[in-house]
Amino acid sequence: THCMTPPQAYWIRYAQTEVIENNCDPQFTTPVVFFEGSVFSSSQLKFEIFDVCNRLEGMMRPLGQVQCTVKDLVKQIETKRYEINFDDKISGFLVIQIKMSGRREQARPLGIVTSQLSSNSQDLSPSQQAFTFRSPLDNIVVRRFHFPLYNVQDHQLHVTEIMGECVFTFTIPIQILEMCISEEHASIGQYSTLSGLKEHWEIVRQDIVMELHNLVQYYEKSCEALRVEMESGKLFKKSVTKDNHLLEFVPVNMHIQEMKVSQNKDEKERVSYTCVTVGCPTAYSLKYRHGGLARIQASVPRLAIGGSFSPATENKTLRVKTLLKRISQHQMNIKTKSESLKSIAQKSDYSKLETTIRSLVDAVAMFENHCNVLILKDALADWYNGLEIKQIPSFISSLTELNPKSVLTCIEQHMVCVEAQVDGVIKNRSSPTECNSCIDRPISDLLKAVDDAISIFQSALFFVLLKEHYHLQLHKIPVGMKGYRHRRDIVFTHAVTSAVTCFVMKLLRSISSRHFLNQLLEIGFLIHWESLLSTQGDENGMLEDFIVAIHDLNTLKFKLVQAQSVNDLPRVHGVRYKVTVEIPVQIPMFRILPSALRNGKEINTVAVLFTQGVNEQQSIADTFGDSHLQDQINLKSLQRLTSYCEKFRERFGTSGIPLSRKAKEVADLLQQLRSQIHTRKAKNTDILTLSQALCRRLECGRLTSCKSAKDRTAMAVTLEEAHILLNFNMDLLHFQQTLDVLRSQGTRIRNAEKNIGVPLYAFNALQVVTLPKNYRPPEGTYKKLQT
């Protein structure tokens, strides 16, 4: 379609329909939309019709054209039949269907309506915003379509496509970076307290402290860069900047994709389907010379215990850090109870005095119990061997046997003394002054003994961390900047930011569902992550990063908290790779949540990754390379998903007819998915389609990724949307047309434009040929481009 408005003397290309194959009487579903101010009653329109001879080469021959004015069109009631002229001969007829909105000057035919929004106010009704929480959507792009129903003449599917940026894109990475910086400062402090080491270990300690100092400075610089970007109003990172070191902690091209479907115009009857599209969680900036995280872990037993592709949840370093944290908590607990005992003694409150001394005894016993572990015994021996003989503490030298029990003996003796003094005070009904004189000194001695023992334990455990760090260096695995920890921090940040966005969107759309909330409480939140990465070249390394990202997501927890203001955003708490994210909910909705959620019960996460390469690199891998990694990922995720389905069936399978029917559908889809995963077949995209459908029925959060979430992701997202429309009784004959419309006129081609500046997908002709048929972009929507 071309347009010319006098006095303009040349035609401007305005829009085009999709290409329809093998049809002499095509019905185009992509309309041409004219907005107020874009055309006038005097504007001339030209509709050109072509026969496409070769889509790949772009060869086509003209069949003729129709010319008219806008004034001619708007005079018509609904449809107008025009003759198609070619060389002054009639070659056919073009029927134009017209639909007017509000004013006659603004024509809006059936099909697509485009609007650019700059805030999330259009996405939620005022009541939703007031009663739930802040929507993460911003900078929204909207497209509207009408698609024909099967065997229904008077009704159509009303489809609204929404794509928006996420307000968490920078805030979550900043919080995780601040958490990492805090942990590294603590590690530097821990290593700095190690003294009296032999010369070799002292040199190692200094090197590691310097390495961590550099990492902290680098993270602080990155954190500041993210704040600058956020303050400038940016809400996503373009795919062309994925190698930018300063922005490496920000997920690439993260957007929220949503489709709303109804068979009439009633907003209340619309069904929403949400998917977060994002570049795969990987450290682009660090490259893949040594592979991704899973390969690094497999090459160093100290990083992973168990299996190459199933990183252990508890390696030695993590166990040591967990024990250190627990020891510090016990120290604070014992100190608090001791101070409470002294305070009560001053008041001569004998009944409370007896209760408090029992509580203190229990606290000390619990501390001793947690310290009597093998890892601490081994740590004491290693630390002792790493000390200069002259620097060994006299207390350690005096012990007949070096183990936690021997170190704790002094605490036990002082605890017995405190107990005896308190018993005497209670028995003699001593005055407040006498109570103070009897109890004050023994309690001070007890606290000093606890501090001394903890100091020894911490030194021994710090030395273990030092040795673990050193052994990684021996394996030529740097841990600091541009090393293993740096890489894992990037991957973890990408994964958590994407998962938080996914959870908030799902909660936003389903918070009024009691069943959904009960499912979150009892069996956790299911995350289905779809990957289109190949198992060849760098993308194989990206998949290896992806594996560890999914593993870490299975330790992620969510907690709903009462919002203090409408602008509250999610907050991240915890330690590296084990975080809890607090989601603020507005007071009216918070009050009607299940009591367990109101009381702070955490929601577990179950994350599964299903992957299938679809590009030319996967063709090479299938023919000459190896797709073993892809198979292992899918099998592992199938096991995890099967476990989740079993829990769903056991808990909800008998809870009424709708849920029992859903449980049956889930079981059938699971069986089909299992069959496809065990089938040896190149580019088996049925794995992706079935896992999507299955997890949708389980109220999952959906994410889709390729390298940059722009081209292959666009094909995958639109394919899923088309499959969903089939479930709404869309005419199957229009399936391919629907795909072409969504890909050429929908929101995803706008995503490509936002990233690379032109509304085209970055495929060349060879790449398009190697894509599975349902993943191919329409002719004229792709070109070889730098992405």
LUMMIMAR-674994 format. One line per 2 residues: number of its first residue (from 1); for each residue x, y, z of C-alpha. Coordinates in steps of 0.05 Angstrom, whole numbers, plus 32768, in hexadecimal, padded with zeros to 4 digits. Example, Ala and Ser with C-alpha at 12.3 -4.5 7.8 and 13.67 -1.06 7.14 Angstrom:
2
1) 80F6/7FA6/809C; 8111/7FEB/808F
// end
This chain:
787
1) 8000/8000/8000; 801B/8045/7FEC
3) 8001/808A/7FFF; 8007/80CF/7FDF
5) 7FE9/810F/7FFD; 7FE7/814D/7FCF
7) 800E/8178/7FC3; 803F/813F/7FCD
9) 8050/8122/7F89; 806D/80DE/7F9A
11) 8054/809E/7FB9; 806B/8087/7FFE
13) 8069/803E/8011; 8039/8039/804C
15) 802E/7FEF/805D; 8028/7FA9/8041
17) 8001/7F6A/8050; 801D/7F25/805D
19) 802E/7EF5/8024; 7FFA/7EBE/8018
21) 8011/7E7F/7FF4; 7FED/7E51/7FC4
23) 7FAC/7E79/7FC3; 7F8A/7E9A/7F88
25) 7F56/7EBC/7FB4; 7F7F/7ED4/7FF0
27) 7F60/7EF4/802E; 7F93/7F22/804E
29) 7F90/7F27/809A; 7FC3/7F5F/80A0
31) 7F9D/7FA1/8099; 7FB6/7FE5/8086
33) 7FAB/8018/80BD; 7FA7/8063/80B4
35) 7FAC/808F/80F2; 7F93/80D5/80FC
37) 7FC2/8106/80DC; 7FE5/80D2/80B0
39) 7FB4/80D8/8076; 7F7E/8109/8060
41) 7F3F/8104/8036; 7F67/811C/7FFA
43) 7F9E/80E9/8003; 7FA6/80B7/7FCA
45) 7FB0/806D/7FD8; 7FCF/8039/7FAB
47) 7FC8/7FEE/7FB8; 7FF8/7FC3/7F91
49) 7FEE/7F77/7F8B; 8029/7F48/7F7B
51) 8032/7EFF/7F6C; 806F/7EE8/7F94
53) 8096/7EB7/7F68; 80D0/7EAA/7F97
55) 80CD/7EC0/7FE0; 8116/7EB0/7FEE
57) 8130/7EDA/7FB4; 80F9/7F0E/7FBA
59) 80E2/7F03/7F72; 809A/7F19/7F63
61) 8071/7F33/7F29; 803B/7F69/7F2C
63) 7FF2/7F54/7F23; 7FD7/7F9A/7F22
65) 7FC3/7FD4/7F4E; 7F88/7FFB/7F6B
67) 7F88/8046/7F76; 7F55/806E/7F9E
69) 7F51/80A7/7FD0; 7F45/80A5/801B
71) 7F05/80CB/800D; 7EED/8092/7FE0
73) 7EFB/805E/8016; 7ED9/8081/8050
75) 7E9A/808B/8027; 7E90/803F/8027
77) 7E66/801D/805C; 7E91/7FDF/8069
79) 7EAF/7FC3/8029; 7EC2/7FDC/7FE4
81) 7ED2/7FB2/7FA7; 7F07/7FCF/7F79
83) 7F20/7FB8/7F35; 7F6A/7FA5/7F32
85) 7F89/7FC4/7EF3; 7FC6/7FAA/7ED0
87) 7FDB/7FCA/7E8E; 7F96/7FEA/7E89
89) 7F75/7FA6/7E8F; 7F4C/7F8A/7EC8
91) 7F75/7F51/7EE8; 7F4A/7F46/7F26
93) 7F25/7F66/7F5F; 7F3A/7F81/7FA3
95) 7F07/7F82/7FDB; 7F19/7FB4/8013
97) 7EF6/7FAD/8055; 7EF2/7FEE/807D
99) 7EE8/7FFA/80C7; 7EE4/803F/80E4
101) 7EF5/8054/812B; 7ED7/8090/8150
103) 7EE0/80C7/811C; 7EDA/80BB/80D2
105) 7F1D/80DA/80C3; 7F3F/80A2/80EB
107) 7F36/8060/80C8; 7F43/8020/80EE
109) 7F36/7FE2/80C5; 7F34/7F9C/80E1
111) 7F78/7F87/80F9; 7FB2/7FAC/8116
113) 7FB3/7FEB/813F; 7FF6/8007/8155
115) 8004/8032/8190; 8044/8046/81B5
117) 803C/8050/8200; 8070/806E/822E
119) 8056/8054/8271; 8033/8018/828F
121) 7FF2/803D/829C; 7FD0/801F/8260
123) 7FE0/7FD8/8274; 7FBB/7FD6/82B5
125) 7F78/7FF2/82C9; 7F7B/8023/8304
127) 7F5B/7FEF/8331; 7F90/7FBC/8320
129) 7FC8/7FED/832D; 7FAB/8000/8370
131) 7F9E/7FB9/8388; 7FDA/7F91/8370
133) 801F/7FAF/8366; 8046/7FD8/8335
135) 8045/7FBB/82EF; 808B/7FAE/82D4
137) 8076/7FC3/828E; 808D/8005/8270
139) 809A/8022/822B; 8064/7FF7/820D
141) 8058/7FE5/81C4; 8012/7FCC/81B3
143) 7FF7/7FA9/8175; 7FAF/7F92/816B
145) 7F97/7F5D/813B; 7F55/7F3C/8127
147) 7F5B/7EF4/810F; 7F24/7EC8/80F1
149) 7F05/7E90/8119; 7EFA/7E4A/80FD
151) 7EB3/7E42/80E1; 7E9B/7E82/8102
153) 7E89/7EBB/80D3; 7E72/7EF3/8101
155) 7EA8/7EF0/8137; 7EF3/7EF9/8138
157) 7F2C/7EF0/8168; 7F40/7F32/8186
159) 7F8B/7F2F/8194; 7FB6/7F63/81B6
161) 8001/7F5C/81B5; 8027/7F84/81EA
163) 8072/7F8B/81F0; 8092/7FB4/8227
165) 80D3/7FC1/824A; 80DB/7FAE/8293
167) 80E6/7FDF/82CC; 8111/7FAA/82F0
169) 8145/7FA6/82B9; 8177/7FCF/82DF
171) 815D/7FCF/8327; 8166/7F84/8333
173) 81AD/7F80/8316; 81C1/7FBC/8341
175) 81A7/7F9A/8380; 81CB/7F59/8370
177) 820B/7F7F/8361; 8207/7FA3/83A4
179) 81FD/7F5F/83C6; 823B/7F43/83A2
181) 8264/7F81/83B5; 8250/7F79/83FE
183) 8264/7F2F/83FD; 82A7/7F3F/83DD
185) 82B5/7F74/8411; 82A5/7F40/8447
187) 82D5/7F0E/8425; 830C/7F42/8423
189) 8301/7F4E/846D; 8303/7F04/847B
191) 8344/7EF8/8456; 8362/7F36/8477
193) 8358/7F17/84BC; 8382/7EDB/84AA
195) 83C6/7EE6/84C9; 8403/7EBC/84DB
197) 8400/7E94/849A; 843C/7E72/847B
199) 845E/7E9B/8444; 843D/7E75/840B
201) 83F7/7E7D/8426; 8404/7EC6/8438
203) 8416/7ED5/83EF; 83D7/7EB0/83D8
205) 83AD/7ED9/840A; 83C9/7F1B/83F1
207) 83BD/7F08/83A8; 8375/7EF4/83B6
209) 8367/7F33/83DE; 8382/7F5C/83A3
211) 8358/7F34/8372; 8319/7F40/839B
213) 8329/7F8A/83A2; 832C/7F8F/8356
215) 82EA/7F69/834F; 82C8/7F98/8381
217) 82E0/7FD5/835C; 82C8/7FB8/831A
219) 8284/7FA8/8337; 827D/7FED/8355
221) 828D/800C/8312; 8259/7FDF/82F1
223) 8226/7FF0/8326; 8230/803A/831B
225) 8229/8031/82CF; 81E7/800E/82DA
227) 81CD/8046/8306; 81E0/8079/82D0
229) 81BA/8051/829B; 817E/8049/82C8
231) 817C/8093/82DB; 817E/80A5/8291
233) 813C/8080/8289; 8155/8042/8264
235) 8131/8001/8272; 8152/7FCE/8244
237) 8196/7FBC/8227; 819B/7FB8/81DC
239) 81B5/7F78/81BD; 81EC/7F9E/819A
241) 8209/7FB1/81DE; 820B/7F6B/81FC
243) 8257/7F6D/81FD; 8258/7FAE/8225
245) 8280/7F9F/8264; 8260/7FD6/828D
247) 821A/7FBB/827E; 822B/7F71/8281
249) 81FE/7F65/82BE; 81C0/7F7D/8299
251) 8197/7F48/8273; 8199/7F52/8228
253) 815B/7F6D/8205; 812B/7F59/823D
255) 80E2/7F67/822B; 809E/7F50/8244
257) 8074/7F33/820C; 802A/7F2B/8219
259) 7FF0/7F15/81EE; 7FA7/7F21/8202
261) 7F72/7EFA/81DE; 7F26/7EFC/81DD
263) 7EED/7EE9/81AE; 7ECA/7F2A/81BC
265) 7EDC/7F70/81D1; 7ECD/7F66/821B
267) 7F0D/7F77/8242; 7EF8/7F4A/827B
269) 7EF8/7F0C/824F; 7F3E/7F16/8233
271) 7F71/7EE0/8244; 7FB9/7EF6/824C
273) 7FF7/7ECE/8239; 803A/7EEB/8250
275) 8081/7EDA/823E; 80C2/7EFC/8251
277) 80F3/7EFF/8216; 813C/7F0A/8228
279) 8181/7EF9/820F; 819A/7EB9/822E
281) 81BA/7EC1/8273; 8203/7EBF/8261
283) 8243/7EE7/8268; 824A/7F01/8221
285) 8281/7F32/8236; 82AE/7EFA/8251
287) 82AA/7ED0/8212; 82AE/7E84/8210
289) 82F7/7E71/8209; 82F1/7E3F/8243
291) 82A7/7E31/8237; 826E/7E44/8264
293) 8262/7E39/82AE; 824C/7DF0/82A9
295) 828C/7DDD/8285; 82B7/7E04/82B6
297) 8294/7DE2/82F0; 829D/7D9D/82D1
299) 82E8/7DA9/82C9; 82F2/7DBD/8312
301) 82D5/7D8B/8345; 82D8/7DC1/837B
303) 82A3/7DE9/8355; 8273/7DB0/8349
305) 8267/7D6F/836D; 823A/7D3D/834C
307) 8236/7D48/8301; 824E/7D75/82CA
309) 8209/7D8F/82BA; 81EB/7D8C/8300
311) 8214/7DBC/832A; 8213/7DA9/8373
313) 81E8/7DD4/839F; 821B/7DD0/83D6
315) 8265/7DD3/83C3; 829B/7DDD/83F8
317) 829F/7E28/83F2; 8254/7E30/83F9
319) 8253/7E01/8436; 828A/7E29/8457
321) 8267/7E6B/844A; 8226/7E4E/8465
323) 8249/7E37/84A4; 826A/7E7B/84AD
325) 8227/7E9D/84A8; 8208/7E6C/84DA
327) 8241/7E76/850C; 8238/7EC2/8509
329) 81ED/7EB9/8515; 81FC/7E8D/8552
331) 822D/7EC1/856C; 81F9/7EF8/8568
333) 81C4/7ECB/8587; 81EF/7EB8/85C3
335) 8202/7F00/85CE; 81B9/7F17/85CB
337) 81A3/7EE3/85FD; 81DD/7EF2/862B
339) 81CC/7F3C/862C; 8184/7F2A/863A
341) 8199/7EFE/8675; 81C2/7F37/8693
343) 8187/7F67/868A; 8156/7F38/86AD
345) 8188/7F2C/86E5; 818A/7F76/86F4
347) 813E/7F74/86FF; 8142/7F34/872A
349) 810A/7F16/8700; 8116/7ECE/8715
351) 80E1/7EAD/86EA; 80FB/7ECD/86AB
353) 8143/7EC0/86C1; 8137/7E75/86C1
355) 8117/7E77/867C; 814E/7EA2/865F
357) 8187/7E77/8679; 8166/7E3A/8659
359) 8162/7E61/8617; 81AC/7E74/861C
361) 81C0/7E2C/862A; 8199/7E15/85ED
363) 81BA/7E4A/85C1; 8200/7E35/85D7
365) 81EF/7DEC/85CC; 81D5/7DFA/8586
367) 8214/7E21/8576; 8240/7DE7/858E
369) 8216/7DB6/8566; 821E/7DDD/8525
371) 8269/7DE4/8530; 8275/7D9A/853B
373) 8279/7D8A/84F1; 82AE/7D68/84C7
375) 82B9/7DA4/8499; 82CD/7DCF/84D5
377) 82FB/7D98/84F1; 831F/7D93/84AD
379) 8322/7DDF/84A9; 8345/7DE4/84ED
381) 8379/7DB1/84D7; 8386/7DD5/8495
383) 838C/7E19/84B7; 83BB/7DFD/84EB
385) 83E9/7DE0/84B5; 83E8/7E23/8490
387) 8400/7E4C/84CC; 8448/7E5E/84DD
389) 845C/7E37/851B; 846B/7E77/8541
391) 8427/7E94/852F; 83FC/7E5A/8549
393) 83CE/7E76/8580; 83E0/7E5E/85C6
395) 8399/7E46/85D1; 839E/7E18/8594
397) 83E3/7DFE/85AB; 83C6/7DEC/85EF
399) 8392/7DBD/85D1; 83A1/7D73/85D3
401) 8377/7D68/8595; 8364/7D9C/8561
403) 831A/7D95/8552; 82DB/7DBF/855D
405) 82C9/7D9A/859D; 830B/7DAB/85BD
407) 8303/7DF4/85AB; 82BD/7DF5/85C6
409) 82D1/7DD7/860A; 82E0/7E1B/8627
411) 829A/7E34/8614; 827A/7DF8/8636
413) 82A0/7E06/8676; 828B/7E4F/8677
415) 8243/7E3C/8668; 8243/7E0D/86A4
417) 825D/7E46/86CF; 8227/7E76/86B7
419) 81F1/7E42/86C4; 820B/7E36/870B
421) 820B/7E80/871B; 81C4/7E8A/8701
423) 81AB/7E4E/8727; 81CB/7E6B/8767
425) 81AA/7EAF/875B; 8165/7E8F/8751
427) 816D/7E61/878E; 8186/7E99/87BD
429) 8156/7ECE/87A1; 8191/7EFE/879C
431) 8188/7F49/8796; 8193/7F6D/8754
433) 81D8/7F83/876A; 81EB/7F3D/877E
435) 81CF/7F21/873D; 81FB/7F50/8715
437) 823A/7F3F/873B; 822D/7EF4/8735
439) 8219/7EF2/86EC; 823E/7F2A/86C9
441) 8284/7F0D/86C9; 8271/7EC5/86B5
443) 8248/7EDF/867B; 8282/7F0C/8663
445) 82B0/7ED0/8667; 827F/7EA6/863F
447) 8278/7EDA/8609; 82C4/7EE1/8604
449) 82CB/7E95/85FD; 8297/7E95/85C6
451) 82BA/7ECE/85A2; 82FD/7EAB/85A7
453) 82E2/7E69/858D; 82BE/7E8B/8554
455) 82FC/7EB2/8542; 8322/7E6F/853C
457) 82EB/7E4E/8514; 82E5/7E8A/84E5
459) 8330/7E8C/84D9; 8330/7E41/84C8
461) 82F4/7E49/8499; 8312/7E87/8478
463) 8351/7E5E/846B; 8326/7E28/8449
465) 8309/7E5E/841B; 834F/7E76/840D
467) 8365/7E2F/83F9; 8328/7E25/83CD
469) 8337/7E67/83AA; 8380/7E52/83A1
471) 836E/7E0D/8384; 8342/7E2D/8350
473) 837D/7E57/833B; 83A6/7E17/8334
475) 8372/7DFF/8303; 837B/7E40/82DE
477) 8334/7E55/82EF; 8336/7E9E/8305
479) 8301/7EAD/8339; 8302/7EF9/833B
481) 82FA/7F2A/8302; 82ED/7F07/82BF
483) 82EE/7EC5/82E5; 82BD/7E91/82FC
485) 829B/7EBB/8332; 8295/7EF7/8304
487) 8277/7ECC/82CE; 8246/7EAA/82FD
489) 8231/7EED/831A; 821F/7F07/82D5
491) 81F8/7EC9/82C3; 81D5/7EC8/8307
493) 81C1/7F11/8301; 81A4/7F07/82BB
495) 817C/7ECA/82D2; 8160/7EE9/8312
497) 814C/7F2A/82EF; 8127/7F03/82B9
499) 8106/7ED4/82EB; 80EF/7F0E/8318
501) 80CF/7F30/82DB; 80AE/7EEF/82C8
503) 8093/7EE2/830E; 8078/7F29/8317
505) 8053/7F27/82D4; 8035/7EE3/82E4
507) 8020/7EFA/8329; 8003/7F3A/830D
509) 7FD6/7F13/82DE; 7FC4/7EDA/830E
511) 7FC4/7EF8/8354; 7F79/7EF4/8359
513) 7F7B/7EA8/834D; 7F78/7E82/838F
515) 7F8E/7E42/836D; 7FCC/7E64/8350
517) 7FE0/7E80/8395; 7FD6/7E3C/83B5
519) 8001/7E1C/837F; 8038/7E4E/838D
521) 8036/7E3E/83D7; 8034/7DF2/83D1
523) 805E/7DDF/8395; 8081/7E1F/8381
525) 8084/7E4D/8344; 8095/7E29/8303
527) 80C2/7E4E/82D1; 80C4/7E33/828A
529) 8100/7E4F/8265; 8104/7E41/821A
531) 8147/7E44/81F8; 8156/7E46/81AD
533) 81A2/7E44/81B4; 81CA/7E13/818A
535) 81FF/7DE3/81A4; 8235/7DFE/8176
537) 826A/7E32/8182; 8260/7E6A/81B5
539) 8217/7E58/81BE; 822C/7E16/81DC
541) 8251/7E3F/8211; 8213/7E69/821B
543) 81EB/7E2A/8228; 821F/7E15/825C
545) 8213/7E57/827F; 81C8/7E4D/8278
547) 81CC/7E0A/829D; 81E9/7E2A/82DB
549) 81B7/7E64/82D6; 817D/7E33/82D9
551) 819E/7E0E/8312; 81A5/7E4E/833A
553) 815C/7E61/832B; 8146/7E23/834F
555) 8161/7E42/8390; 813C/7E84/8383
557) 8102/7E95/83B2; 80CC/7EC9/83B0
559) 80A9/7EEB/83EB; 806C/7F18/83E7
561) 8070/7F54/8415; 8041/7F8E/8423
563) 8053/7FCA/83F7; 8063/800C/8419
565) 8054/8035/83DA; 803A/802B/8394
567) 8081/8034/8378; 80A1/7FFC/83A1
569) 80CB/7FCC/8377; 80E4/7F85/8386
571) 811E/7F7F/83B8; 8154/7F4A/83B6
573) 816E/7F2B/83F7; 819C/7EF1/8407
575) 81E0/7EDA/83F0; 81FE/7ECB/83AC
577) 81D8/7E96/8386; 81A5/7E8E/83BE
579) 8178/7ECB/83C0; 8131/7EDC/83D5
581) 810C/7F12/83AF; 80D7/7F3A/83D4
583) 809C/7F4E/83A8; 8075/7F8A/83C3
585) 8029/7F82/83BF; 7FF9/7FBC/83CC
587) 7FD2/7FB9/840E; 7F8C/7FAA/83F2
589) 7FA5/7F6C/83CD; 7FD7/7F58/8403
591) 7F9F/7F54/8436; 7F7A/7F1E/840F
593) 7FB7/7EF3/83FF; 7FB9/7EAE/8420
595) 7FD1/7EB4/8468; 8011/7E8D/845A
597) 8027/7EC0/8425; 8014/7EFA/8452
599) 803E/7EDC/848A; 807B/7EDA/845E
601) 807E/7E93/8444; 80B0/7E8F/840B
603) 809D/7E76/83C6; 80CD/7E43/83A8
605) 80E1/7E44/835F; 80E4/7E08/8330
607) 8108/7E1B/82F0; 810C/7DF0/82B2
609) 8132/7DFD/8271; 811E/7DDD/822F
611) 814D/7DEC/81F5; 814F/7DDF/81AB
613) 817E/7DFF/8179; 815C/7E14/8139
615) 818F/7E3C/8111; 81C5/7E28/80DF
617) 81F7/7E1D/8118; 81CA/7DE6/8133
619) 81C7/7DC7/80EE; 8213/7DC3/80F1
621) 8211/7DA6/8137; 81DE/7D72/8124
623) 8206/7D5D/80E7; 824E/7D62/80FC
625) 824E/7D77/8145; 822D/7D62/8186
627) 81E8/7D73/81A3; 81F4/7D4A/81E2
629) 81F0/7D87/820F; 81AC/7D9A/81F4
631) 8192/7D53/8202; 81AC/7D53/8249
633) 818C/7D96/8259; 8148/7D7F/823F
635) 814C/7D3D/8265; 815F/7D5F/82A6
637) 8127/7D91/829F; 80F6/7D59/828E
639) 8107/7D38/82D0; 80FC/7D78/82F6
641) 80BC/7D87/82D2; 80A2/7D40/82DD
643) 80AD/7D48/8328; 8087/7D8A/8327
645) 804D/7D6A/8300; 804A/7D31/8333
647) 8044/7D63/836B; 800E/7D88/8345
649) 7FE7/7D48/833A; 7FED/7D31/8382
651) 7FD8/7D74/839E; 7FA5/7D8E/836C
653) 7F92/7D52/8341; 7F53/7D44/836B
655) 7F41/7D8C/837C; 7F03/7D92/8350
657) 7EF3/7D83/8308; 7F1A/7DBD/82E7
659) 7F5B/7DAD/830B; 7F54/7D61/8301
661) 7F48/7D6F/82B7; 7F86/7D9B/82B6
663) 7FAF/7D64/82D9; 7F99/7D33/82A3
665) 7FAE/7D64/826C; 7FF1/7D6F/828E
667) 7FFD/7D24/8292; 7FED/7D1B/8248
669) 801B/7D54/8233; 8052/7D3B/8260
671) 8050/7CF7/823E; 8054/7D17/81F9
673) 808E/7D43/8210; 80B3/7D07/822C
675) 80AA/7CE2/81EA; 80C5/7D1D/81C2
677) 8102/7D27/81EF; 8114/7CDD/81E9
679) 810C/7CE0/819D; 814D/7CEC/8177
681) 8139/7D22/8146; 815D/7D5F/812B
683) 813E/7DA2/813C; 8105/7D83/8162
685) 80DF/7DC2/8171; 80A4/7D99/818A
687) 80CB/7D96/81CC; 80C3/7DE1/81D3
689) 807B/7DE3/81BD; 8065/7DAB/81EC
691) 808C/7DC4/8228; 806D/7E0A/821E
693) 8026/7DEE/821B; 8032/7DC1/8257
695) 8051/7DF7/8283; 801B/7E29/826F
697) 7FE8/7DF9/828C; 8010/7DF8/82CC
699) 800B/7E44/82D3; 8055/7E4D/82C5
701) 807E/7E8B/82B8; 8097/7E8A/826F
703) 80DA/7EA3/8255; 80F7/7E9C/820F
705) 8140/7EA8/81FC; 8171/7EA3/81C4
707) 81B3/7EC8/81C1; 8195/7F0E/81C1
709) 8149/7F01/81C6; 813D/7F24/8184
711) 8138/7EF7/8147; 8130/7EAE/8159
713) 810A/7EC3/8197; 80DA/7EEC/816D
715) 80CC/7EAE/8142; 80C1/7E83/8181
717) 8094/7EB5/81A5; 8067/7EC1/8168
719) 8063/7E76/815C; 804A/7E6B/81A3
721) 8018/7EA3/819A; 7FFD/7E83/815B
723) 7FF6/7E40/817E; 7FD0/7E61/81B6
725) 7FA1/7E81/8184; 7F92/7E3C/8167
727) 7F79/7E2A/81AD; 7F47/7E63/81A6
729) 7F2A/7E43/8167; 7F51/7E6D/8135
731) 7F4B/7E51/80EF; 7F86/7E22/80E3
733) 7F87/7E38/8099; 7F9F/7E7C/80B2
735) 7FD7/7E61/80DD; 8011/7E73/80AF
737) 7FF1/7EB7/809F; 7FEA/7EC4/80EA
739) 8034/7EB5/80F3; 8047/7EE4/80BB
741) 801A/7F1B/80D6; 8035/7F16/811D
743) 807D/7F15/8104; 8077/7F4D/80D1
745) 8044/7F7B/80F2; 8047/7F67/813B
747) 8071/7F7F/8175; 80AE/7F53/816A
749) 80C6/7F77/812B; 80C3/7FB7/8154
751) 80F1/7F94/8185; 8123/7F88/814D
753) 811E/7FD2/813B; 812B/7FE7/8183
755) 816A/7FBE/8184; 818B/7FC9/8141
757) 8167/8006/8125; 8141/7FE5/80EB
759) 8101/7FBC/80EC; 8121/7F7D/80D1
761) 8135/7F3A/80EE; 817F/7F2A/80E9
763) 817C/7EEB/80BE; 819D/7EDE/807B
765) 817F/7EB2/8045; 81A9/7E75/805A
767) 8194/7E7C/80A3; 814B/7E80/8090
769) 814F/7E40/8066; 816D/7E1A/80A1
771) 8137/7E31/80D2; 80FD/7E01/80DE
773) 80C2/7E17/80B3; 8098/7E34/80EC
775) 80D4/7E5E/8102; 80E0/7E82/80C0
777) 80D2/7ECD/80BA; 80A6/7EE8/8082
779) 80C7/7EFF/8043; 80DD/7F48/8047
781) 80E5/7F48/8093; 812E/7F30/8097
783) 8173/7F43/8080; 81BA/7F34/8094
785) 81C9/7F67/80CA; 81FA/7F74/8102
787) 81D9/7F61/8144
// end
